[in-house]
Amino acid sequence: MTSQNPSTRRRYAVAGLGHRSHMYVDAILGDHADVAELAAFCEPNRGRAAVYTDLAAERGRPGVPTYAPADLEQMITAEHVDTLIVTTPDATHADLVARALRAGADVVVEKPLTTTAQGCRTITDAVAETSRSVVMTFNYRYAPRNSELRRVIASGEIGEVTSVHFEWVLDSVHGADYFRRWHRLKDVSGGLLVHKSSHHFDLVSWWIADAPTRVYARGGLKVYGDTSPVAREMAERDAAAGLPPRPARGTGSADGTRGWEGRAGDRWALDLRADERLKALYLDAEHHDGYVRDQDVFSAGITIEDNLALLVDYERGATLTYSLNAHGPWEGYRVSVNGTKGRAELEVVERGSVELDERGRSILDPSANPGAWEGDDVRPFGDRLVVQKHWGRAREVPIPAGIGGHGGGDAILLQDVFRAPVEGARHDPLGRAAGYLDGVRAVAVGISGNASLASGQPVDVADLGLGVSISVPWPPERPAGAGSAEPVVAPHDAHPTPTSDPAGATA
Ligand SMILES: NC(=O)c1ccc[n+]([C@@H]2O[C@H](COP(=O)([O-])OP(=O)(O)OC[C@H]3O[C@@H](n4cnc5c(N)ncnc54)[C@H](O)[C@@H]3O)[C@@H](O)[C@H]2O)c1
């Protein structure tokens, strides 16, 4: 992590200028400008690149150079890039991460680390060869409610964890959004088990300080897609009303133009013109590369699942039962952790119901806009963590208020990402900062789950050939100076030793 630059500010390049990169660009030009400089962009779409270069100029950094992905190495050298931030579609991560490391830059990469076992090997090989740093931005760890659950488990209050039951519900606006663009293709996103659930599998491994060993998965595409009962019923209703087949994209749906006549305000569609940012980033830029952001969720070609159920074994004996649903009437999650001395339960409502405005619009990701959506009395917006020991009464654990997106996780994460390399890592007894090994551990569940969905059989994680051991050291080291009241946490992986089988010959 040595800087190429003598100044105290590290130079960052951002690869992939879509939705997610905004958070990082904003942090570099704003709250963390004293420790970070924006050196360059790497983006193939000239339209999106222009949106971001204009934004940077407005924020006092004119003329940020943009490079094509093929010129990544040249960019790192010519622009003296210390760290590449990767916010591109999931299947492109491994190549960009490995190339950046070999070109002499550290990497900050969005989840999921990669989508395949081969991608894991590509990254673990490059880390082993270069010994450079790869930071995984697992922002969910930093959400105060998730941090508090970690604290409870690590304190030993509920004893040794025996099992975890974890249910995640995406609602019919946010959930539907994964079926409109590249996420709908398993070879680009890894499906929701990799793209979305890698957040959740990381949380479980981190909460219980353990590694997955075996995965059995069931699931399917049951609501979205052109052959689901919902799609068939809709098509029959449209035909009875004399309407032509649904348009291939949602733009026009809010006001009934461009083929949406007779279906104005369709609740499953996204009209890119209704949101200035979506229009500028995607609709106005699509003639450059044909990336269509608003495909109909009932169109053909979807290769991912919208309902998933998993049974996962962990190394020290705990089991996880997990479910993901992408078309719920509300959004949030429920986690129950059973231990030898008691039980902890976390319940989170991010959006109690989906209510659309008069133009048929809603916020896509409710967790990214906390408080923007109030629930009702029956399902109020908010979170609750309850712990109960055997033979004791339940007690509610206070959850500190978070600030900003993703349950308050984004803002604290950015401090670790940008300040730690310059000011030194903060002492964090919860060990929230994540590295590439945490990323491998998280995608190992989804990749195994995808293999299990394909074969109908349980899959041993060891058979994937990930190129590195994902075991979590146990018992964990007690952080220096930790008193008995301080939680015990497993050490965060800096540079674990790759296995002697980096090419994955065990697969
Ligand atoms: N942690 C979170 O909460 C969170 C939230 C949203 C997205 N993400 C992650 O961020 C990443 C980006 O998601 P998004 O919604 O911004 O996607 P997006 O489609 O909006 O943006 C991706 C951008 O990458 C560009 N691109 C494609 N291939 C490239 C390449 N080889 N090199 C450089 N640029 C390339 C595309 O043209 C596009 O501009 C994904 O991995 C996603 O999982 C994380």
The ligand as an SDF file (V2000), in Angstrom:
LIG
                    3D

 44 48  0  0  0  0  0  0  0  0999 V2000
  -22.4180   -2.1000   -2.1250 N   0  0  0  0  0  0  0  0  0  0  0  0
  -23.5630   -1.6760   -2.6200 C   0  0  0  0  0  0  0  0  0  0  0  0
  -24.4770   -1.3930   -1.8740 O   0  0  0  0  0  0  0  0  0  0  0  0
  -23.7100   -1.5570   -4.1240 C   0  0  0  0  0  0  0  0  0  0  0  0
  -24.7870   -0.8370   -4.6530 C   0  0  0  0  0  0  0  0  0  0  0  0
  -24.8800   -0.7540   -6.0490 C   0  0  0  0  0  0  0  0  0  0  0  0
  -23.9460   -1.3660   -6.8610 C   0  0  0  0  0  0  0  0  0  0  0  0
  -22.9230   -2.0470   -6.3090 N   0  0  0  0  0  0  0  0  0  0  0  0
  -21.9130   -2.7120   -7.1610 C   0  0  0  0  0  0  0  0  0  0  0  0
  -21.2730   -1.7320   -7.9630 O   0  0  0  0  0  0  0  0  0  0  0  0
  -20.9510   -2.2640   -9.2470 C   0  0  0  0  0  0  0  0  0  0  0  0
  -21.5330   -1.3530  -10.3200 C   0  0  0  0  0  0  0  0  0  0  0  0
  -22.9530   -1.3410  -10.2260 O   0  0  0  0  0  0  0  0  0  0  0  0
  -23.7780   -0.1490  -10.9080 P   0  0  0  0  0  0  0  0  0  0  0  0
  -25.1820   -0.3070  -10.4600 O   0  0  0  0  0  0  0  0  0  0  0  0
  -23.0740    1.1270  -10.7080 O   0  0  0  0  0  0  0  0  0  0  0  0
  -23.6800   -0.5880  -12.4500 O   0  0  0  0  0  0  0  0  0  0  0  0
  -23.8700    0.3650  -13.7340 P   0  0  0  0  0  0  0  0  0  0  0  0
  -24.2870   -0.5160  -14.8350 O   0  0  0  0  0  0  0  0  0  0  0  0
  -24.7350    1.5080  -13.3700 O   0  0  0  0  0  0  0  0  0  0  0  0
  -22.4130    0.9310  -14.0030 O   0  0  0  0  0  0  0  0  0  0  0  0
  -21.3640    0.1110  -14.4590 C   0  0  0  0  0  0  0  0  0  0  0  0
  -20.4640    0.9320  -15.3580 C   0  0  0  0  0  0  0  0  0  0  0  0
  -19.3150    0.1600  -15.7080 O   0  0  0  0  0  0  0  0  0  0  0  0
  -19.0170    0.3900  -17.0860 C   0  0  0  0  0  0  0  0  0  0  0  0
  -18.2030   -0.7380  -17.5720 N   0  0  0  0  0  0  0  0  0  0  0  0
  -18.5940   -1.9200  -18.1150 C   0  0  0  0  0  0  0  0  0  0  0  0
  -17.5280   -2.6940  -18.3700 N   0  0  0  0  0  0  0  0  0  0  0  0
  -16.4220   -1.9910  -17.9790 C   0  0  0  0  0  0  0  0  0  0  0  0
  -15.0180   -2.2690  -17.9630 C   0  0  0  0  0  0  0  0  0  0  0  0
  -14.5180   -3.4320  -18.3870 N   0  0  0  0  0  0  0  0  0  0  0  0
  -14.1740   -1.3180  -17.4850 N   0  0  0  0  0  0  0  0  0  0  0  0
  -14.6440   -0.1300  -17.0430 C   0  0  0  0  0  0  0  0  0  0  0  0
  -15.9690    0.1880  -17.0190 N   0  0  0  0  0  0  0  0  0  0  0  0
  -16.8510   -0.7450  -17.4730 C   0  0  0  0  0  0  0  0  0  0  0  0
  -20.3880    0.5200  -17.7200 C   0  0  0  0  0  0  0  0  0  0  0  0
  -20.3380    1.1640  -18.9780 O   0  0  0  0  0  0  0  0  0  0  0  0
  -21.1110    1.3480  -16.6660 C   0  0  0  0  0  0  0  0  0  0  0  0
  -20.9230    2.7110  -16.8760 O   0  0  0  0  0  0  0  0  0  0  0  0
  -21.5030   -3.6820   -9.2750 C   0  0  0  0  0  0  0  0  0  0  0  0
  -20.4720   -4.6010   -9.0260 O   0  0  0  0  0  0  0  0  0  0  0  0
  -22.5130   -3.6990   -8.1450 C   0  0  0  0  0  0  0  0  0  0  0  0
  -22.6290   -4.9640   -7.5290 O   0  0  0  0  0  0  0  0  0  0  0  0
  -22.7810   -2.1430   -4.9560 C   0  0  0  0  0  0  0  0  0  0  0  0
  1  2  1  0
  2  3  2  0
  2  4  1  0
  4  5  1  0
  4 44  2  0
  5  6  2  0
  6  7  1  0
  7  8  2  0
  8  9  1  0
  8 44  1  0
  9 10  1  0
  9 42  1  0
 10 11  1  0
 11 12  1  0
 11 40  1  0
 12 13  1  0
 13 14  1  0
 14 15  2  0
 14 16  1  0
 14 17  1  0
 17 18  1  0
 18 19  2  0
 18 20  1  0
 18 21  1  0
 21 22  1  0
 22 23  1  0
 23 24  1  0
 23 38  1  0
 24 25  1  0
 25 26  1  0
 25 36  1  0
 26 27  1  0
 26 35  1  0
 27 28  2  0
 28 29  1  0
 29 30  1  0
 29 35  2  0
 30 31  1  0
 30 32  2  0
 32 33  1  0
 33 34  2  0
 34 35  1  0
 36 37  1  0
 36 38  1  0
 38 39  1  0
 40 41  1  0
 40 42  1  0
 42 43  1  0
M  CHG  2   8   1  16  -1
M  END
$$$$
